[in-house]
């Protein structure tokens, strides 16, 4: 067992709320206070707080900035204990929760909940965690199902099902129904007429409205994405849409069926179906998610257009595309992706550069060896004490001063403890062996380049995108000629065989 007084635990807090903090029973601040109070009660002043990770998103998905940062730091072994207020703060899905706990355990991190009786340092705690995860998932599914039933009932009755009130309408607080906002309705009708005539695209409509001084409900300039969404929204012809099914609404329409249909025909002719194009290009474009505009710091995403009948893929700044508030140029996707790929190949071919990377990795890994040696020494000392105790019981039995049943019971417990210590020692010794990387040589680098080229040439887009995202941390676009790329090689301790990693 570790002496926590000598080695203060390095603690990380993870806190999460789903919506506005003011309407939560336990806000982010309240969770942090409870976690701090638990640490003080548990360890007094003998603990160190590494960081507080926060998210204000649903626990039904893993794409949360705070969670991703926490898992990244856990892989780097920045802390050894993760505290949460409740297990559902991490995830409401049992499978994701189990995978997360396995990942934390591999990195030497123990998960504890301050309101639930478990910790993942033992098998019973892991079982309890999975049971709590089952109940959390069941509770969430029940709430979602009840909400869906209620919203479907409202939609069938033609009533507004909730969410953001569509531009052009107000919400009658007494009847909970939509009523026409005459001033906004004029702009909605103007949009449909301009688009249905086929002379003005969504971007041109935004420019005309913005130049005339019109702003959306948030006081911001009109953006292309918002206009396209409005042109496709059947609420403006008096319909309520619920799960792709249309119902006759109780509210007054703002445009006729004929005008709405004509606008959507033009939309299809212009290929401005934003939903379909966005996801397709997001999958195909390899740098989406890590490429940003240097001018406005917004994300850039994959788009495409036609030039002389040939499809041209590109990256476009989201603020320029949606809000017309940035002047960033369009960047040809295949040119930028090829340049980044060639840069990575050159990096792998640079023997001196890779030798420095290897040396730095070995140096960083080497700092962990004394800690592991100390832990192994403690376990060996405890094992020796346990073995000595077993020997004393055997001697007492042989001398006739200890009954056989009591001797067997004591020896059985000590032998089980000895097996636990040996298993823990084997795990630490295996970790110690992984702290020494194999020597880098030309053959190894040549193999790395070959396998990298094979994936980038023959692999499907998702595999190529995944590979680039493991090697490239950020791409910052100033203009077509000036692009900054930040690289981050994978953790050598985790990827002992880089070729298997590249191909996997």
N, C-alpha and C positions, 0 to 999 in steps of 0.2 A: 504493500500500500504506500502511496505517496504521502509524504509529510507536507500538508498544505500550508502549515505555518512557515516552513522553510522556503517553500516554493509557492508564492501567492498565485492563485489561478488567474489566468488572463481571460477576462470575460468580455463577451460581445452581447449586446442587446439587439433583438429584432422586434420591432413594433409595427403594427399595421392597422389602419382603419379603411373602410370601404368608401365612405362618403364624407360629407361635411363633418368636421371634428366636433362642432357644437352639438350635433345630434347623436353622438356616440356615448354610450354608457361609460366607456373607458377610452378617453382620448389618447392621442400619442403621448402627450405630457403626463397623463395619469398613469399610463402603462410604464413609462420610464421611472416615475416616482416609486411605483410598487416594486419594480425590478431592483432599484437601488436599495430600497428598504430590505428586500430579501437578502441581497448580498451583505449588507451590514449586519443583519441578524445571523447569517450563516458563517461569515468569515471575519466579522468585525472590520478592522482596517486592513487586514491581510489579503487584499484582492486588488487587481488592476483592471480598469475599464479600458478596453481597446477602442471600441467605437459603438455608437448607437445607429443601427440601420433602420431607416423608416420608409414605409410605403403608404400611399393613399389610394390603393387599388383593390380590386376583388381578389380573393384568395383562390378563385377557381382556375387561375392560369399562373404560369411560371414567369411570364414576361414582365417582371417587376424590377425596376432599377435597383432598389435597395436590396432585394433578394439576390440578384445577380452579383452585386458588389460583395455581399456577405459570402456567397459561395466561392467567389474568386479569392477573397482574403483567407477563407478557410483552407483552400488548396495550398496557399502560401504559408499555412500554419501560423497565421498572425495571432490566433487565439486558440485556447483549448477547451473553452466552455461556452456554449451558446444558451442564453436564457430567453424564454418567451413568456408572455403572460398566460396565454393558452395555446394549445397545439394548433388550433384552427387559425392562428395568426400566420403560421407558416404555409399551410395549405388545407383545403377542404376536400382533397381527393386522396384516398388511401394509397393508391399506387405511386403518385408523385411524392407523397410524404415518405413512403418506405424507401424510394430511390434516393431522396434527399438525405435521409438518415444514414443509409449505407455510404453515401459519398462523404458525409461528415465523419463517420466512424473511421473510414479509410485514412482520413487526414488527421486522426487523433483528436477529434472534437466531440465532446459529450454534450448532448442536448438535454436541457432540463426545463420543465414548466413549473412556474411558481404557484400555480393553482390546481395542479393535477399531480397525483402521486406516482411519478415515474421519473427515471432518467435512463438514458440509453447506454449507461456504462455496464448494465447487466441484462441478461436474457429476459427476466421478468419485466423489466422496464420497457424493453422493446415490444413485448407482447401487449403491455398496457397501452403503449403509444398507438399500436395498430388498432386496438379496440376503440380508443378515443377518436382516431381518424375515421373509423367506420361510422360512429355516431355523428361526427361533425358533417360527414358527407351526406348521411341520411337526413339530417336536419336541414341542410342547405337544399337538397333535392325536394324535400317536402314544401319548404317555403316557396321555391321556384314554381312548383306544380300548382300550388294554390293561387299564386299570383297570375299564372298563365290562364287558369280557369276563369278568374275574375275579369281579366282583361278581354278574354275571348267573348264573355257574356256581354260586356259593354260594347264591344265592336259589333256584335250581331244586332244589338239594339240601335246601332248607328251613332253611338256616343263616342266622344274623344277618349282614347285609352290612356292618355298620360304622356309625359315626356315634354320636350320643348314645344311650345305653342307655335304652329306654323306662321311664318311671316304673312301678313295680310289678315290675320285673325287676332282676336282677344279671347280670353277665357272667362266665361260668365261664372263667377265664383259661387253663385247660388245654385245654378242648374248644372254646373260643371260641364258646360257645352261651349262650342265655338261660336263666336259672333264676329261679324265683319268689322275690320278696322279700315274705314273708308280711305284714309290717306295712304296707308300701305297697299290697299287693294288696287289703287291706281297704278302703282309701280309694278305690281304683279301682272296686271293686264297688259301693261306696256311691254314687259319682258316677253310674254307669250306672243304678242303680235309681231314684235321685231324678229323673233326667232322663226316664227311660222312663215314669214315672208321669205326666209332663206337668204336674205341679204346680209344679215349680221350673225356672226358666231357668238359663242358665250363670252369670249374674251373682248370682242368689240362691244357687246352689251355692257359689260363691266366698265369699260373705259368711258362709254357715253354717260352711264349713271354717275360714275365717280366725278367726271368733269363737270356734270351739272350740280354737284354738291350733295347728291343723295348718299346716304349711308345706311348700312343695315341696322338691325335692332341693337347691336352691341356698340354702335357708333363707329364701326370700322368700315373701310372701303369694301365695296363689293368684290368678291372673288369668283373665279370661274367655277370652282367646285360647288359653291353654294347655288349658283344660277342653274347649273346642270341638275342638281338635286331637286330644285324647285320645279323645273320643267318636267321632271318625271314623277312628281308627287301627285297622286290622284285626289288628294284632299281638295285641290283647287277646282275639281269638277263635282264636288259634293259627295265624295266617297271616303270611306274609312278602310284603311288597309291593315289587316292583321295576319301575320304569317303568310304573306303572299296571296291572301284571299281578300277580295273587295266586297264591302257591304255598303248599302245605301246609308249615307249619313244624315243626321238631323240638322246639319248646318247648311247655309246657303252657299252655292258654288260661286267662284269668282270669274271663271271663264267657261265657255260652252264646250260641249263634248267635241264639236267639230274643230274648234281652235286647239284644244288639247291634243287631239289625235294628229292634226297637221304638224304641230310643233314636234311631236315625238317621231313622226315619219322623217322630218328633216334631221332630227338628232341621229337617227339610225343611218341616214345617208351620209352624214358627216363623220360617222364612226366616233362619236363623242360619248359612247357608253362608258362612262368613267369607271364604273365598278369592274367591268370585265377587263378593260385595258390595264387598269392599275395592278390587279393581282397577277395577270399574265407577265407583265414586264417586271414586276417585283421578283418573280421566280427566276426569270431569265437573266436579269442583270446581276452580276456577281458582287458588286460593291454596295448594293442597297443595304442600309442599316449602319454602315460605317463611313459613308461619304457625306460630307457637309459642305455648305457654302461658307467661304471665309468672310464674305461681306456681311451677311446677316446672321450667321451661325445656325441657320435652319438646315434641316436634313434635305438631301437631294434624293430623288427617286427616279426610277427608270420610266422613260416614255418612248415615243416613237412617232415618226411621220414619214411621208412619202415625198421623194424628190425624183422627178422624171420617172414615176412609176416604180421606183425602187424603195423598199422600206429601209429607213435609216434609224437605228436605235440611238438613244442619247440619255444623258442624265440632265435633269432640270431641277432648279431650286424650288422647293415647295412653296416658299413665300412668294416667289415670282409667279408661279403657276396658279396658285389659289387666290392670292390677295393682291397681286400686281404691286407689291411693295418692295421689290428687289430688282436690280438690273443685271443680275448674274446671267452670263451667256449660257447657251445650251452646249453641253460637252459630249462629243461623239463617244459612245460607250465602248465600241470595239477598239478604238485607239487608246483610250485610257486603260482599259483592262489589259490590253497587250503590253503596254508600257510597264504596268505594275508586275505582270507576270515575268517579263524579261528582267526586271530589277531583282526579283526574288531568285531567279536562276543565277544571275551574276553574284548575288550574295552567297549562294551555296557553293559556287565555283571558287570564291575567294578563300584560299586556304588560310591565309594569315588572319582574315576576319573571323572565320569559323574557329580557328585555334584560340583566338582571344575569347570568343563566346564560350567555348568549352572550358577554358581555364577559369573564367569568371564563374561559370556554373559549378565547377568543382570546388572553387574557393567558397562559394556560398553554401554548398552542400556540406563542405568540411566543417563549417562552424557548428553544425548539428551533431557531429560525432561525439564531442565531450559530454553532451547532455545524454545521449543514448548510452555511452559507456557508463555513466554514473547510474542510470536507471538499471542497466544490466547488472552492475555491481550490487545494487540494493536487492535485486531479485535473487541473485546468487547467495547473498548473506541470509535472506529470509529462508531460502531453500535449505541452506546448511542448518539453520536453527530448527527447521521442521524435521529434517532427517535426524538431527540429534535427539529431538523429542521422541521420535519413533524408536530410536535405539534404546532410550531409557525405559520406555514401556516394555520392550522386548526383554531387557535385562531384569526388570521387576517381575515379569511373568516367569522367567527362567528361575529366578530366586524364590518363587513361590509367594511373593508378597502382593501379587495382582491376579485377580480372577481372569479366566480365559475370556469370558463374555465382555468384561469391561475393557480388557486389552484389545480385543478385536474391534470394539466400537471406537476406541481412541485412535487405533492405528488406521482404521478405515477413513476417519475424518481427516487425519493428517496426510494420508496418501492422496485423498482427493485434493487437498490444498496444495500438495507438492505437484500434482499434475497441472493445476491451474497456473502455478508459478512457472513450470517448464513451458507451458503453452505461451505464456506472456513473454518469456525469455526468447523463444523461437521467433515470435513476431518482431521483437526488438532487434534481434540479430539479422532478420531478413531486411528490416529497414536500414540497418547499418550497412549491409552489403550494397543496397541500392544507392548509397551515398558516394559511390565511386563510378564515374562514367567511363566507358571504354575509350581508349585512345582514338582520336580522330585521325584519319589518314585519307589519302587520295581516293582509294577504292571506295571508302565509305561515302565521301562527298560525291563521287561520280554516281554511286547508286542512289543517293538522295536526289540528285538532279534528274536522273533517268526516271525515277518513280514519280517525281513531281510533274515532269513533262508528260508522262503517260496519263496521269489523272487529268491534267488540264487539256490534253488533246482528245482523250477518249471518254472521260467520265461524263455522266449526265450533269446538267446545270446545278441541281441541288448539291451534288458531291463536290463539284468545283467551288461552288459558293462557300460551302462549309470549310473546305481546305483554306481558301483565301482568308476567311474570317478568323482562322486560328493563327495565321501568320501576320495579318495586317490589322492593326488596332484602329487606325483612323486615316481617312483621306480628306484633305482640306483643299478645296478648289478656289483659287484666286481668280483665274481666268483660264482660257484654253492653253496658254503657254506656261502657266505657273501653278503647279500642283504639289502640295506637300504630303508625304506619306510617312506615317509612323508604323514601324514594324515591331512586333512582339513575338519572339520565338517561344515555343511551348516550354512548359516546365520540364526540364530534363529528368527530374526525379520521377515524374509521372509517366513520361514516354521514354522508357528505357531503349526500346527498339524503334527508332524514328522511321525506318522504312515500313514497318508494320503499321505505324500510325498514319503515314502518308497514304498507304493503300487502303486503310480501313476507314 
